[in-house]
Amino acid sequence: MSEMAERTGLSVTEAMAERRAVKAFDPEYRPPEADMRDLLETSLLSPTAFNIQNWRIVWVTDPDLRQRIRAVAWDQPQVTDAAELLVLCADLNAWDRSPERYWVHAPQAVQDLIVPNIRKYYQGRPQVARDEGMRSCGMIAQSLMLLAKERGWDTCPMDGFDFEAVADLINLPDDHAVALMVAVGKRAQEPFAKPGQIPYEEVVRDNGF
């Protein structure tokens, strides 16, 4: 029976509470490829501004490439020990890649309104496109981690690496940017308790600071 058929039954709230950034993974565990594809396909339902879907995910399956990425990631073992490694990247020009396809199933009146405004919004504003790409990658990363937890897997979001070196290793196009990596697999040991949450009142403010 595949992992897809063995969902944990966790609610989103439970997955949020149980998700941890796991550092020690079982290096022998590998999920079926179809289950990983299902995880990735479901994560693509995450939101993006103007529905431009500006994330790009490099699924690193080559063991030698994983080792080379580990060498530029402070030798963190989860890069090679986790079952899967995903490098989340932003396509900084997604807004200009046939944007009409992002709205092809919308009513024509909606297409006529939205599609021209995509280029108007991003044209000549590279920092806006980059910021939007980072936000999109952050949202899909959270989706990936919660979906993985639903499937009984563990994850580790990572930004402790040489971004330029990783970009070179995965042959990243010049008009893309690496946002973060997510390791996926089965934990090799139970993590310690959550180290500390700051008070709700310190985070949530009524109507401003």
N, C-alpha and C positions, 0 to 999 in steps of 0.2 A: 504494500500500500504506500502510495507516495505521500510526501509531506503535505501536498495540497489537500489531500483527503483527511489529514490529521490536524485540523485547525484546533487551537486551544480553547476556543469559545470565549476568549477575553473580550470584554467591552473596550471601547476606545479609552475610557477612563482607567480601566485596569491596565491596559497596555502602557498608558502614560506613566502610571505609578510604578510599574515593574521594569520599564526600560532602563537599562544602565549602559554606560560606555564601557564595554567589556574589553579588557586588555589581554586576557589569557584565553585563547581559543584552542579547541581540540583540533590538532592538525590532521587528524585522520578522517574527520567528518567532511562529506561532500553531499550537498543536496542534489536531487535529480535536476538536470538542466531544464526540463519542462517547468519545474516548480520555480526556479529562479526566473525564467522568462515570464511566468505568470506574475511573480512579484513585481518585476520591472514594468510589465504592461499595465498592471493595476495602478502603479505609482504615477503613470503618465496621465492619470485623471486629475492630478493636482492642478491648482490654479496658476495662471500667469496673466499679467497685464495684457489686455487686448487679445488674449488667447494666442499669443505668438509662440508659446511652447519653446522658449529659447534655451532650454537646457539640452545638453548633450552628455550622454553617459558612456564612458569607456569602461567596458567590462573586461578586466584584465585577467585572462585565463592562462597566459604563458608563464610557466614557473620561473624561467630565467628573467623575464621582465619584472616579475614580482620581486625577485631578489635584487634587481638593480634599483627598483623603486624603494625597497627597504633601505638600501645603502644611502639614499638621499633623504630618508625619513627618520633620522636619528636612530637607525637600527631598531625600530619598534617592531617587536615580533608579530603583532597582529597583521602586519602587511603581508606576511608569508604564511602565518599559521591559520588565519581565518579561512573559511571555505572559499569565500569570494571577496574580491576587491573591486570596488566601483570608484572611478574617478569622475566626479561631477564637474562639468564644464559649462560655461555660458557661451552661446553663439551671439556675439555682439552685433551681428547684422541680421539676425533672424527676422527683424521687423521689415527688412527689405527683400526677403526671399519669397517672392510670390505671395504677398500677404492675403490676397483674396482667398487662398485655400484654407486659411484659418477660420473663415466664416462661410464656407461653401454651403452649409446646411441651414443657415439662418434665413429668415424671410428676406426677400430682395430689398425691401425698404431699409432693413437693418444693415445689410451689406453695403448699400449705397451710402449710408451714414458713417459706418465704422471704418471700413477699409481705407478710404482716403485719409482719414484722420490718423491712421497708424504711422504713415510716412511723415505727416505734418508734425507729429509728436516727437519722433526720434531723429528726423533729418537734421544733421548738423549739431547734434547733442550727444556726443560720444560718452560723456560721463553719465548721462541719464540711462543710456543703453547698458552701460556696464553695471550701474547700480541695480537696474531692473534685473539683469542677469544674475547677480549675486542673490537678490531676494528670491528669484525663482528657484535657484539651486538650493537655497535654504529650505524652501517649502517642500520641494520634492525629496530632500534628504529626510525631513521629518516624516513624510509619508512612507518612505522606504523603511525607516526604523520602526514605525508603528505596525506596518504590515508584516515586517519580519517577526516582530514580537507576537503578533497574532498567530503566526505559523510555528511558534515555538523556537525561533531562532534568536540570536543575539547580534548586536551591532556595536560599532564604535565609529562615531564621526571623528574625522581627523583633519587638522590643519597644521600639524607639526611636521612639516617637510619643506624641502626646497621647491617652491612652486615652479621656478624656471626650469630646474632640472627635470622635474616630473613632466612638464610641458614638452621638453625636448624628447624625453623617453617615449612619450605616446604620440609624437609627431603632431602636436597640436597646431592647427592652422593659426596664422597670425591674427585673424579676426575673431579668435576665441580666447577665453580666459579660464584657467583652472579655479574652481571655487573651493572645493574640499574633496576629501575621499571618505567613503563609508566601507568599513570592513563588515562582512556578514558571515555568520557561522554559528557554532555551538560553543558555549562557554566551557572552559576546562575546569573551572572552579567557581564557587559561589563568591560574588563580590561582597565587600564589606558594606555595612549600612550606608545609606546616603549621608554624605559628610556634613550637610547643613543647608537649610533653606532660610533665606532672610525673610523677615515678617511681611505678610500681605500688605500691611499699612505702609511699609517702606516702598513697595513696588507700585501699588495702585493708588492713584490720586484722584480726587473728585474735581473735575473741571479745570485742572491745571496745577501747577506747582505753587 
